[in-house]
Structure formats: structure tokens, C-alpha cells
Amino acid sequence: PGETKLPEDQNVQKQEAPSLEDELKARQSATPTPSPSPSATPVPSATPSPSASAGASQKAAQTVKLTMPLDGEVTKAFSGETLVFNATLNTWMTHNGIDISAAKNTKVVAALAGTVTKVENDPSKGKIVTIEHTGKQQTVYAGLEEASVKEGDKVNAGQEIGKAGTPGFEAAEGAHLHFEYLVNGNY
């Protein structure tokens, strides 16, 4: 929110990679353990809103498939408006992304093709890479140990963008990736 949106770049190649949805389904069927929260882990998907120029010939809505940003288990789900306990901060708050377990320095990849709009060091989230995608989509990768991209870089889905670390605001959970997906500025 509040960031400049960059125009779509037609030169970014689209690559086939396992989608986040497929990866989550495979892991859920492989390990039938109960979820720690009463709500199921939502699979990020978006339905693009029709543009004014689309007219009557608007295509049917598409489901967006995200590449899993790293190979790990989803340890904390997106909470929506539900408050969850943050042991590091000793407080109840919403969780605007998913946490994916990873050893420190595990390769983190872009979930969708796009343009890196921000690489920053945040006092609470650690090193963060933000990528803008078509359809007013944005992905945020927080708690990185290091970033291998810089602002303005064009990336493909599945391309390495950094290494996993420990997000400061979730340090009690150890090394992992805090991953956020936004559409039109909404988590």
C-alpha cells in the first residue's frame, strides 16, 4: 500500500513451476495432522476485477497459481481478521501472511514473475523483498538473511531472490520465511 505500481513488463518470461496451491494440497494429503487453528489455511488466489475497457467480451475469471517460495512446511496460516498469539511480541495480532519453515540460508524464489520494487531492512521484519506483479498483485518475502536482487530487477517465477533467515517479529519460531500475498492492496 502506498507504493508506486510499475507497468507490466512483457519481457518477463513465464515459467511452469509447482504452484503454491498444488504444493499445499500435496503436503496436506501426505500429512493428515489436524490444523493448529480452527480455520483452514487459505490458498492464495485472485480473481482479477474487470477493467472499464474490457466491455462485454471480458474473459472468465482466472485463478492465479503461485510458485512455492521455498521448500518447507507452512507453520502458521494467514489469519485474516482473526487474532493469533505472537510469542515473540507476547501479544495477539493478525497474521497477514503465511510462515514457511526453512533452515537458515535456504534458497527463496519468486512466487510469480514481476518487478522488484523494494529491498529493505525493516527493524521488525528483517530484510524484505517486495515484488509487483500484473493484475495489481504484490508478494512480500520477509525475514530474509540476504537478498540476491535489487530494486528494478525483473524476475521470473521460481527465480532465486534471496536466502531465508529469521524475521525479528517472529524470532521465537526460529528460521522461516514470512510470505505475504496482496491483490489491490488487500492481504
Buried (B, 14 or more C-beta within 10 A) or exposed (E): EEEEEBEEEEEBEEEEBBBBBBBBEEBBEEEEEEEEEEEEBEBBBBEBEEEEEEEEEEEEEEEBBBBBBBEBEBBBBBBEEEEBEBEBBEEEEEBBBBBBBBEEBBBBBBBBBBBBBEBEEEEEBBBBBBBBBBBBBBBBBBBBBEBBBEEEBBBBBBBBBBBBBBBBBBBEBEBBBBBBBBBEEEB
